[in-house]
């Protein structure tokens, strides 16, 4: 997530990067709207990714996407976009 965090920070600023970090720390949330956190993406996912970190508010359109790394058991968020 470190590279993705740095990309968020470079693209949207330190405040947005901190919001994404806080959402990641919060953990899994329901798929409903209006909630910060990690969301499991049903079906084939988005762009081949099965998880996203979403935030609400000013940066609500931005998303970080990732997949489960079977070796480590961690979700690796490796793709960031300003507009989902």
C-alpha positions in Angstrom: 0.0 0.0 0.0 3.0 2.3 0.5 3.4 3.0 -3.2 -0.4 3.6 -3.6 -0.4 5.8 -0.5 2.4 7.9 -2.0 0.5 8.2 -5.3 -2.6 9.4 -3.5 -0.5 11.9 -1.5 1.1 13.1 -4.7 -2.1 13.3 -6.7 -4.6 14.6 -4.1 -2.5 15.7 -1.1 -1.6 14.7 2.4 -5.1 15.1 3.7 -6.6 12.7 1.2 -3.8 10.1 1.8 -4.5 10.3 5.5 -8.2 9.7 4.8 -7.4 6.6 2.8 -5.0 5.3 5.5 -7.8 5.8 8.2 -10.3 4.0 6.0 -7.9 1.1 5.5 -7.3 0.9 9.3 -11.1 0.9 9.9 -11.3 -2.4 8.0 -14.2 -4.0 6.2 -17.6 -2.3 5.8 -20.9 -3.2 4.2 -21.3 -2.5 0.5 -23.8 0.3 1.2 -23.0 3.9 0.3 -21.8 6.5 2.7 -19.3 4.4 4.6 -15.5 4.7 4.7 -13.5 1.5 4.7 -12.5 -1.6 2.8 -15.3 -3.0 0.6 -15.4 -6.4 -1.0 -16.4 -6.2 -4.6 -18.9 -8.8 -5.7 -18.8 -10.8 -8.9 -15.8 -10.1 -11.2 -14.9 -7.0 -9.2 -13.6 -3.8 -10.8 -10.8 -3.8 -13.3 -9.9 -7.3 -12.0 -9.7 -6.2 -8.3 -11.8 -7.7 -5.6 -11.4 -5.0 -2.9 -11.5 -1.3 -2.8 -10.9 1.4 -0.2 -13.5 4.1 -0.5 -13.9 7.4 1.3 -16.7 9.8 1.5 -16.7 13.6 1.2 -14.4 15.8 -0.8 -12.4 12.9 -2.3 -15.3 10.5 -2.5 -14.8 9.7 -6.2 -11.3 8.4 -5.6 -10.6 4.7 -5.0 -7.8 2.4 -4.2 -8.2 -1.2 -5.5 -6.5 -4.3 -4.5 -6.5 -8.1 -4.2 -5.7 -10.7 -1.6 -2.1 -11.9 -1.7 -2.3 -15.6 -1.0 1.3 -15.9 0.3 1.0 -13.1 2.9 -2.8 -13.2 3.6 -2.9 -9.4 3.2 -4.9 -7.3 0.7 -2.4 -5.4 -1.5 -3.8 -2.2 -2.8 -1.9 -1.6 -5.9 -4.1 0.6 -8.1 -5.4 4.1 -7.5 -7.8 6.2 -9.5 -9.2 9.7 -8.9 -12.5 8.8 -10.6 -14.2 5.4 -10.2 
